[in-house]
Amino acid sequence: MLLNGTYQRFTSLSVNLLIQLLILYLPLGSSLEEFDVIATKTPIYITVGSAVELSFHLSPETSAVNLDIQISRSFSSQFIVYHSSHGVIQSPMEEYKERIQLVTKHLTMGKVSLLIRDIVPFDNGTYRCLFKMGINSKEGDLDLVVTALGTDPLIRMTKNHNKDFTAHCESEGWYPEPTILWKSGSGDTLQPLSEQKYEKPSGLFTVQSSMIVTSGGFLSCTVQNIQQNEKRKTEIVISETLYKKMDCCGMYRIFTCLLVFILPVSSMIFVSIWEKRLHKTLRAKEDEMNKQLASRKQREKQNKREISK
């Protein structure tokens, strides 16, 4: 009886295991219509330089071991990664080279993930996962939102020709393209004189702005990523002392310019006068020597005449 009981338990376990294997590895059937492809989370927000895992699964839960799986970008016909029973094919897209990995350890539960390392602005957008069996397929989308918080705005001042001066604000390393805003101490928005935004080869943005300042007080420059409501702000205090310093700097520049242009001219005039005086002195000495020589010769002639007599 003990042997019979053991045999029955063994038979029962074997049958259960066989049923589970059949459920996991047999094809789903002739159609995927009864299933949906669900993104585990969408949208996903991630910062530049980080790593992210984009996960998709079949619902209701079922095995995807015998299915072909393709993950691609919504804007491109090229796939990022392709998985089939023959193995995994990496992306032909150069932008993802050595940065991606397909995680398939949960395929028996119908789940697959794409790991992307070293996130860059190019990675921003919609990703599409397609489960395929024969001519039948189902797909689902996931939105990845990439952001980058730039540097603190740097404000510098330059003096104009009049008593006003220009404030310049610059910040770099932003994604997506940020906005820039000047405000007074009372919170009023100030109109910029100029504004420039340009994208670097890395995909990150640099923003520059300037404005004319005609009075003292608080002044702030704020650069903001509206999409994530992330911002960086720099404030300065413009005092009368700063105006005086700017005026002193202006006078110093004027004095320097005068030295640069007037000193050489003055030197040339001085050298010219000195050369003329030197030439005049030399000529006077030469004339004096000639007179002395002529007088000596005349005395010598007179002495010769007296001796001859």
C-alpha positions in Angstrom: 0.0 0.0 0.0 2.9 2.3 0.7 4.3 1.7 -2.8 0.8 2.4 -4.3 0.5 5.7 -2.4 3.9 6.8 -3.5 3.2 5.8 -7.1 -0.1 7.8 -7.1 1.6 10.9 -5.7 4.4 10.6 -8.3 1.8 10.2 -11.0 -0.2 13.2 -9.8 2.9 15.4 -9.7 4.0 14.3 -13.2 0.6 15.1 -14.7 0.5 18.5 -13.0 4.1 19.3 -14.3 3.2 18.1 -17.8 0.0 20.3 -17.8 2.1 23.4 -16.7 4.7 22.7 -19.4 2.0 22.4 -22.0 0.5 25.7 -20.9 3.8 27.4 -21.0 5.3 26.1 -24.3 2.4 25.1 -26.5 1.3 27.8 -29.0 -1.4 30.2 -27.9 -3.6 29.1 -30.7 -4.4 30.4 -34.2 -4.9 34.0 -33.0 -3.7 36.6 -30.6 -7.0 38.6 -30.7 -8.0 37.7 -27.2 -4.7 39.2 -25.8 -3.5 42.8 -25.3 0.1 44.1 -25.1 0.3 46.3 -22.0 3.2 48.6 -21.0 4.0 48.2 -17.3 4.2 52.0 -16.9 3.7 54.8 -19.3 4.9 57.5 -19.6 8.3 56.9 -18.0 10.4 60.0 -17.0 14.1 59.6 -17.0 17.1 61.9 -16.9 20.1 62.0 -19.3 22.9 59.6 -18.3 20.6 57.2 -16.4 19.4 53.7 -17.2 15.8 52.6 -17.8 13.9 49.4 -18.3 10.9 49.5 -20.7 8.6 46.5 -19.8 5.7 45.0 -21.8 3.5 42.0 -21.1 0.6 40.0 -22.5 -2.7 40.4 -20.8 -4.2 38.1 -19.7 -1.0 36.5 -18.6 0.3 33.7 -20.8 3.6 32.3 -22.0 5.4 34.2 -24.9 8.2 31.6 -25.2 7.1 30.5 -28.7 6.3 34.1 -29.9 8.5 36.4 -32.0 9.0 39.7 -30.2 10.1 43.0 -31.7 10.7 46.4 -30.1 11.1 49.4 -32.2 10.6 53.2 -32.3 7.3 54.5 -33.5 9.0 56.8 -36.1 11.3 54.2 -37.6 10.8 51.0 -39.6 14.0 49.6 -38.1 13.7 47.5 -35.0 15.8 48.1 -31.9 15.8 44.4 -30.9 14.2 41.3 -32.2 13.7 38.0 -30.4 12.6 34.6 -31.7 13.2 31.0 -31.0 16.4 31.3 -32.9 17.9 33.9 -30.6 18.1 37.6 -30.1 19.1 40.1 -32.9 20.5 43.4 -31.8 19.5 46.7 -33.4 21.0 47.9 -36.7 20.5 51.4 -35.4 23.9 52.9 -34.6 22.4 55.1 -31.8 21.8 52.0 -29.7 25.0 50.3 -30.2 26.3 48.6 -27.0 23.6 50.4 -24.9 20.7 48.0 -24.9 19.8 44.6 -23.6 16.7 42.5 -24.0 15.5 40.9 -20.7 13.6 37.7 -21.3 13.8 35.9 -18.0 10.0 36.3 -17.5 8.9 35.1 -21.0 7.0 32.3 -19.4 4.7 34.9 -17.9 4.4 36.8 -21.2 6.8 39.6 -20.0 9.7 41.2 -21.8 11.8 44.3 -21.0 14.3 46.5 -22.9 17.1 47.9 -20.8 18.7 51.1 -22.2 21.8 52.4 -20.6 23.4 55.9 -20.7 20.2 57.7 -21.7 20.6 60.5 -24.3 18.1 63.0 -25.8 17.8 60.8 -28.9 16.0 58.1 -26.7 13.1 60.4 -26.1 9.8 59.2 -27.7 7.4 56.3 -28.2 8.5 52.7 -28.1 6.4 49.9 -29.6 6.5 46.2 -28.6 5.1 43.7 -31.0 4.3 40.0 -30.1 3.9 37.9 -33.2 2.7 34.4 -34.0 2.5 33.4 -37.7 0.6 36.1 -39.5 -1.1 37.3 -36.3 0.4 40.0 -34.1 -0.5 42.4 -31.2 1.4 45.5 -30.2 1.5 48.1 -27.4 3.2 51.5 -27.0 5.2 53.1 -24.2 6.3 56.7 -24.0 9.7 57.6 -22.7 10.2 61.2 -21.6 13.9 62.2 -21.4 14.9 65.3 -19.5 18.1 67.1 -18.5 18.4 69.8 -15.9 21.0 72.4 -17.0 23.5 74.5 -15.2 22.7 77.5 -12.9 22.2 80.6 -15.1 25.4 82.8 -15.2 24.7 86.6 -15.2 27.4 89.0 -16.3 27.3 92.8 -16.9 28.8 94.9 -19.7 28.8 98.7 -19.8 27.2 100.6 -22.6 28.3 103.9 -24.2 25.8 105.7 -22.0 25.1 105.3 -18.3 23.1 102.1 -18.9 24.6 98.6 -19.1 23.6 95.2 -20.4 22.9 92.1 -18.4 23.7 88.8 -20.1 22.4 85.4 -18.9 23.5 81.9 -20.1 22.8 78.3 -19.1 23.6 75.0 -20.8 22.9 71.3 -20.7 19.1 71.4 -21.0 16.6 69.0 -22.6 14.1 69.5 -24.0 14.5 73.1 -25.2 14.0 75.4 -22.1 12.5 78.8 -21.7 14.3 81.8 -20.2 12.7 84.6 -18.2 13.9 87.9 -16.7 12.2 89.4 -13.7 12.6 92.5 -11.5 12.6 92.5 -7.7 8.9 93.3 -7.7 8.2 90.2 -9.8 7.5 92.0 -13.1 8.5 90.2 -16.3 11.1 92.1 -18.2 11.4 92.2 -22.0 14.8 90.8 -23.2 16.9 92.6 -25.7 17.9 89.3 -27.4 17.4 85.6 -26.9 19.2 82.7 -28.5 18.8 78.9 -28.2 21.0 76.3 -29.9 21.3 72.6 -29.8 24.7 70.9 -29.4 25.7 67.6 -31.1 24.9 65.8 -27.8 21.2 66.9 -28.2 21.4 69.2 -25.2 20.4 72.9 -25.4 22.2 76.1 -24.5 20.2 79.3 -24.0 21.4 82.9 -23.9 19.6 86.1 -23.3 20.4 89.8 -22.6 18.6 92.9 -21.6 19.2 96.6 -21.0 19.2 97.7 -17.3 18.5 101.3 -16.5 18.1 101.3 -12.7 19.3 99.5 -9.6 17.5 96.8 -7.6 17.0 93.1 -7.8 17.3 91.2 -11.1 16.7 87.5 -11.7 17.2 85.2 -14.6 15.2 81.9 -14.6 15.7 79.0 -17.1 12.9 76.4 -17.0 11.9 73.0 -18.4 8.1 73.6 -18.7 7.5 69.9 -19.4 8.7 68.8 -16.0 8.4 72.2 -14.2 12.1 72.0 -13.4 14.0 75.3 -13.2 17.2 77.0 -12.2 17.3 80.6 -11.0 20.0 83.2 -10.4 19.5 86.6 -8.7 21.8 89.6 -8.4 21.5 93.0 -6.7 22.3 96.1 -8.9 23.3 98.9 -6.6 24.5 102.5 -7.1 28.0 101.2 -6.2 27.8 98.9 -9.2 26.9 101.9 -11.4 29.9 103.8 -10.0 32.1 100.9 -10.6 30.8 100.6 -14.1 31.4 104.3 -14.6 34.9 103.9 -13.2 35.5 101.0 -15.5 34.3 103.2 -18.3 36.7 106.0 -17.4 39.5 103.6 -17.0 38.9 102.2 -20.5 38.8 105.8 -21.8 42.1 106.6 -20.0 43.6 103.4 -21.3 42.5 104.3 -24.9 44.1 107.7 -24.5 47.3 106.2 -23.4 47.3 103.7 -26.2 46.8 106.3 -28.9 48.3 109.5 -27.5 51.4 108.1 -25.9 52.9 106.8 -29.2 52.1 110.1 -30.9 53.6 112.1 -28.1 56.7 110.0 -28.2 57.1 110.5 -31.9 56.8 114.3 -31.5 59.3 114.3 -28.6 61.8 112.2 -30.6 61.4 114.5 -33.6 62.0 117.7 -31.5 65.0 116.1 -29.8 66.5 115.1 -33.1 66.1 118.6 -34.5 67.8 120.1 -31.4 70.6 117.6 -31.5 71.2 118.3 -35.2 71.2 122.1 -34.5 73.7 121.7 -31.7 76.0 119.5 -33.8 75.9 122.0 -36.6 76.8 124.8 -34.3 79.7 122.9 -32.9 80.9 122.1 -36.4 80.7 125.7 -37.4 82.7 126.8 -34.4 85.4 124.2 -35.1 85.6 125.4 -38.7 86.0 129.0 -37.6 88.8 128.0 -35.2 90.6 126.0 -37.9 90.3 129.0 -40.4 91.7 131.4 -37.8 94.6 129.1 -37.0 95.5 128.8 -40.7 95.4 132.5 -41.1 97.8 133.0 -38.1 100.2 130.4 -39.5 100.3 132.3 -42.9 101.0 135.6 -41.2 103.8 134.0 -39.1 105.4 132.7 -42.3 105.3 136.1 -43.9 107.1 137.7 -41.0 109.8 135.1 -40.9 110.5 135.5 -44.7 111.0 139.3 -44.2 
